[in-house]
């Protein structure tokens, strides 16, 4: 009678959803009368409401051991198995209920739910092998609707989230499990995996080592730990060689590091950028651009790779590409330095679309006044129309064009003010210099100091001399 009284009080608290008090009174009933199946069944139901499915499973199993015909006991055992992710064991429990009561609709529905979970498990296993991690996450989310306390499903979901680069979500799932079970090797492995993929390799190794301490045969943790240590060592060796100026060795070490784990996107992005820096030091600029491109493909937020590639574009006079990269950088980080880099690239792009007067005269951008005069003398005589009077109309037209360009170039580069405006990328026509009305002959006459007409006369086959009239 005392045990029944405790049970009735437990029922009252259960009805009021005060499950902790209900648990206390059902425990008193069990302590008073330990061989009553319904007391264990009721406490199992209470523990299920508290989310303590593993403890609830023990009570449900005890209830059917005491009374194998206890339908609600088998139902609760099945629900606990299903909630914990053991769909096969759950199915057996629900089938036992149907043996005792073939019309039991709850058992019929729960049996379907268990079959659904088993199907999602199979699909997830196949998709994991195919590396279709999004599909695995989807399957695990569906399975967890029926098995909310299954650590195995949560771990698999977390691992796939990590492999998809969704590290905060993966860490959250693993951390939740570790709060409940700090010795869970799988959760420790996933926590380490997130850190490893976020390029926190030293911390990652600590978690892998801890996982292996809990489960020495944990294959994934063992492989990840080995890869992490190898990657850290190669990267550090590469950095050391680079600092010492041994660029060839640094290149080899970064290349070896890139072959260790293709799945480690963030670390590999840094390795590609580092190798790009090495290539730029070796003046292999196109290879450097390719490396930086690989880096931003892996991590499109990697500012350092965009800056390195942009500089290589500048060095190879690919100014439009440089402007595009600097714009990306400035949109992400609006600093004075990035603004200036973008402005410089835009000026060089604008300059590249104008005539290159230095190239026309065949002189360096730092050429002296005398060098510019000598270059003009040589090019003006080379392209003067009179020198090509016997050539075809097409050749005459081309030489006349070059003669005019040489005159334009000399006009700008021989005048310090115009040269300064040209070098700074300013539009000369906006400054009042209209090259459309430019007369190259006047420049030619002024330069050579002739009083009037002039002509080229042949002094022999293929030889000409200049003569003023």
Secondary structure, 3 states (H helix, E strand, C coil): CHHHHHHHHHHHHHHCCCHHHHHHHHHHHHHHCCCCHHHHHHHHHHHHHCCCHHHHHHHHHHHHHHCCCCHHHHHHHHHHHHHCCCHHHHHHHHHHHHHHCCCCHHHHHHHHHHHHHHHHHHHHHHHHHCCCHHHHHHHHHHHHHHCCCCHHHHHHHHHHHHHCCCHHHHHHHHHHHHHHCCCCHHHHHHHHHHHHHCCCHHHHHHHHHHHHHHCCCCHHHHHHHHHHHHHHHHHHHHHHHHHCCCHHHHHHHHHHHHCCCCCCHHHHHHHHHHHHHHHHHCCCHHHHHHHHHHHHHHCCCCHHHHHHHHHHHHHCCCHHHHHHHHHHHHHHCCCHHHHHHHHHHHHHHHHHCCCCHHHHHCCCCCCCHHHHHHHHHHHHHHHCHHHHCCCCHHHHHHHHHHHHHHHHHHHHHCCHHHHHHHHCCCCHHHHCCCHHHCCHHHHHHHHHCCCCCEEEEEEECCEEEEEEC
